[in-house]
């Protein structure tokens, strides 16, 4: 009785097992499907890789321009300044972090794009002509003769890119990294044109230093004006002495800042025009295309085998 019950169960279990021999036979029979799909995907991968234009990366290595002496003096007078209701600025990591945050902010990047009129090469660049060292513009996005944007956009949206569009596009090509050990900052731009990439890195460093310097000068002038007002309001000699000390320090900072061009960052290694491309990784694209085609062909053959076995 038990043997009769076990026999059907054993046969059913044996039928559900995967026969590797039959699996290999099925794959061999469907080898042309696998080969065909692999070849198609390989050709598609090659054509796609060749259609992508080269990109080039220009980078500069920077270091914070804050000096330890000014940071130390600021820490000594920081308590007095806080009592007076002003900030001297501490230098060091906080100033570096603030400068890097400014560099990647929408306000700074949009002002940078508008100042140098970078919208067309940023948004409509198609390919770099190495012979002429010029950036070719996509005629489907921008009409150079009429100087008009003609790109296709969703209904209700203007063909002219907005500041938000420009900011997002610029963030894609901008890279900033900071070494916590050495304090060195690497700023890079990846673009279709190596010349443009180098120019934009140089201009970014110059404009960032000028932006931070201008803000610092404005803050320092406001601090001096505030301290002078406080001196007139108080008759306490000790407080007046403290205010004069702070005014002296702020005046020194003002004088030094006005003659310092590399205010936020000093350039350790300036950007150069890159001679080698960084992308696209055409070999990797082709390999992935071949693998994808082979896996898809194998999956189709196995699915056909599974349905045939089931029937």
Secondary structure as GFF3:
##gff-version 3
##sequence-region A 1 311
A	DSSP	alpha_helix	2	16	.	.	.	ID=ss1
A	DSSP	alpha_helix	20	29	.	.	.	ID=ss2
A	DSSP	alpha_helix	31	51	.	.	.	ID=ss3
A	DSSP	beta_strand	56	64	.	.	.	ID=ss4
A	DSSP	alpha_helix	68	84	.	.	.	ID=ss5
A	DSSP	alpha_helix	93	103	.	.	.	ID=ss6
A	DSSP	alpha_helix	106	116	.	.	.	ID=ss7
A	DSSP	alpha_helix	119	123	.	.	.	ID=ss8
A	DSSP	beta_strand	125	129	.	.	.	ID=ss9
A	DSSP	beta_strand	134	137	.	.	.	ID=ss10
A	DSSP	beta_strand	142	143	.	.	.	ID=ss11
A	DSSP	beta_strand	148	149	.	.	.	ID=ss12
A	DSSP	alpha_helix	163	173	.	.	.	ID=ss13
A	DSSP	beta_strand	174	178	.	.	.	ID=ss14
A	DSSP	beta_strand	185	191	.	.	.	ID=ss15
A	DSSP	alpha_helix	194	233	.	.	.	ID=ss16
A	DSSP	alpha_helix	237	259	.	.	.	ID=ss17
A	DSSP	beta_strand	265	269	.	.	.	ID=ss18
A	DSSP	alpha_helix	282	310	.	.	.	ID=ss19
###
